[in-house]
């Protein structure tokens, strides 16, 4: 099951970075539940830097952590810009928590977006 995010309007790149931060933060709370993928493939060094900043780990540890975060199921973005992949069907409370974190992360950017879980 995946929760897809479609971003409308600028700043799209900043929004993608904000969603990466959400993924890293959520993975601290639910390491076995969620991983993610974005339009850029999430393999770039900035993700590792985000992990270092949020978790306070070394770059080498961040690379290993990144391996766990990035989806292995392949690209299924279609019309979406980012998705969170659930390792199991999420509980309603977990979906609410994810949406709240997405809202919190994207609100300061002023971009509009949709969230769809299927």
QUIPESUL-V583358 format. One record per residue. N is the residue number from 0. PSI is psi in radians with two decimals (NA if undefined). OMEGA is omega in degrees with one decimal (NA if undefined). NEAR is the number of other C-alpha atoms within 12 Angstrom. Layout:
n:N psi:PSI omega:OMEGA near:NEAR
n:N psi:PSI omega:OMEGA near:NEAR
This chain:
n:0 psi:2.47 omega:-177.4 near:23
n:1 psi:2.57 omega:172.8 near:30
n:2 psi:1.97 omega:-176.0 near:35
n:3 psi:2.53 omega:176.3 near:33
n:4 psi:2.23 omega:174.2 near:38
n:5 psi:2.18 omega:-178.0 near:30
n:6 psi:2.29 omega:178.1 near:32
n:7 psi:2.09 omega:175.3 near:21
n:8 psi:2.93 omega:-176.9 near:17
n:9 psi:2.75 omega:0.1 near:17
n:10 psi:1.81 omega:-174.6 near:19
n:11 psi:-0.80 omega:-178.6 near:26
n:12 psi:-0.74 omega:177.5 near:22
n:13 psi:-0.64 omega:178.5 near:21
n:14 psi:-0.72 omega:177.4 near:33
n:15 psi:-0.73 omega:178.2 near:37
n:16 psi:-0.68 omega:178.2 near:32
n:17 psi:-0.68 omega:178.4 near:31
n:18 psi:-0.61 omega:174.3 near:44
n:19 psi:-0.75 omega:179.0 near:43
n:20 psi:-0.71 omega:177.4 near:37
n:21 psi:-0.78 omega:-179.6 near:37
n:22 psi:-0.75 omega:-179.9 near:44
n:23 psi:-0.77 omega:-179.4 near:40
n:24 psi:-0.76 omega:-179.5 near:29
n:25 psi:-0.61 omega:-179.4 near:32
n:26 psi:-0.41 omega:175.4 near:30
n:27 psi:-0.71 omega:-178.0 near:21
n:28 psi:-0.66 omega:-175.8 near:17
n:29 psi:1.20 omega:-175.2 near:21
n:30 psi:-0.47 omega:-178.5 near:21
n:31 psi:-0.09 omega:-170.6 near:17
n:32 psi:-0.70 omega:-164.7 near:28
n:33 psi:2.48 omega:169.0 near:33
n:34 psi:3.07 omega:-174.7 near:39
n:35 psi:2.96 omega:178.3 near:46
n:36 psi:2.49 omega:175.9 near:41
n:37 psi:3.13 omega:-175.2 near:40
n:38 psi:-0.42 omega:-178.3 near:31
n:39 psi:-0.08 omega:-180.0 near:22
n:40 psi:-0.18 omega:174.9 near:26
n:41 psi:0.42 omega:179.9 near:37
n:42 psi:-0.08 omega:-172.0 near:25
n:43 psi:2.76 omega:179.1 near:21
n:44 psi:-0.62 omega:179.9 near:18
n:45 psi:-0.58 omega:176.7 near:24
n:46 psi:-0.75 omega:178.2 near:36
n:47 psi:-0.71 omega:178.2 near:32
n:48 psi:-0.65 omega:177.2 near:27
n:49 psi:-0.76 omega:179.5 near:29
n:50 psi:-0.75 omega:177.5 near:36
n:51 psi:-0.80 omega:-178.7 near:24
n:52 psi:-0.81 omega:-174.3 near:17
n:53 psi:-0.78 omega:-175.0 near:23
n:54 psi:-0.28 omega:179.8 near:23
n:55 psi:0.67 omega:179.7 near:18
n:56 psi:2.97 omega:177.9 near:18
n:57 psi:2.88 omega:178.5 near:18
n:58 psi:-0.69 omega:177.8 near:21
n:59 psi:-0.77 omega:177.1 near:16
n:60 psi:-0.63 omega:178.5 near:17
n:61 psi:-0.68 omega:177.5 near:27
n:62 psi:-0.76 omega:178.6 near:24
n:63 psi:-0.73 omega:179.2 near:18
n:64 psi:-0.70 omega:179.1 near:29
n:65 psi:-0.70 omega:178.4 near:37
n:66 psi:-0.64 omega:-179.7 near:23
n:67 psi:-0.54 omega:-176.2 near:28
n:68 psi:-0.63 omega:-172.2 near:40
n:69 psi:2.25 omega:-177.1 near:35
n:70 psi:2.45 omega:176.0 near:29
n:71 psi:-0.02 omega:-174.7 near:19
n:72 psi:-0.11 omega:177.0 near:18
n:73 psi:3.10 omega:-176.0 near:16
n:74 psi:2.20 omega:174.3 near:24
n:75 psi:0.56 omega:-174.7 near:24
n:76 psi:-0.75 omega:-177.5 near:25
n:77 psi:-2.08 omega:-178.3 near:14
n:78 psi:0.04 omega:-176.2 near:17
n:79 psi:2.86 omega:-178.1 near:26
n:80 psi:-0.36 omega:-173.1 near:34
n:81 psi:2.58 omega:169.1 near:42
n:82 psi:2.67 omega:173.2 near:44
n:83 psi:2.24 omega:-179.3 near:47
n:84 psi:2.24 omega:180.0 near:39
n:85 psi:2.31 omega:178.2 near:33
n:86 psi:-0.35 omega:175.8 near:24
n:87 psi:2.91 omega:178.7 near:16
n:88 psi:2.20 omega:-178.0 near:18
n:89 psi:2.61 omega:172.7 near:23
n:90 psi:2.74 omega:-179.3 near:15
n:91 psi:-0.73 omega:180.0 near:11
n:92 psi:-0.64 omega:178.1 near:11
n:93 psi:-0.69 omega:176.0 near:22
n:94 psi:-0.77 omega:177.8 near:27
n:95 psi:-0.77 omega:-179.8 near:16
n:96 psi:-0.75 omega:178.4 near:20
n:97 psi:-0.80 omega:-179.4 near:38
n:98 psi:-0.71 omega:177.1 near:28
n:99 psi:-0.74 omega:179.6 near:18
n:100 psi:-0.66 omega:176.1 near:23
n:101 psi:-0.81 omega:177.9 near:38
n:102 psi:-0.82 omega:-179.0 near:25
n:103 psi:-0.72 omega:-177.2 near:19
n:104 psi:-0.62 omega:-174.3 near:26
n:105 psi:-0.31 omega:-178.6 near:34
n:106 psi:-0.83 omega:-178.8 near:19
n:107 psi:-0.36 omega:-178.0 near:15
n:108 psi:-0.39 omega:177.7 near:24
n:109 psi:0.11 omega:178.8 near:18
n:110 psi:2.70 omega:176.6 near:25
n:111 psi:2.67 omega:-175.9 near:21
n:112 psi:2.87 omega:172.8 near:28
n:113 psi:2.69 omega:177.3 near:22
n:114 psi:2.22 omega:-178.6 near:28
n:115 psi:2.25 omega:176.8 near:23
n:116 psi:2.23 omega:177.2 near:25
n:117 psi:NA omega:NA near:16
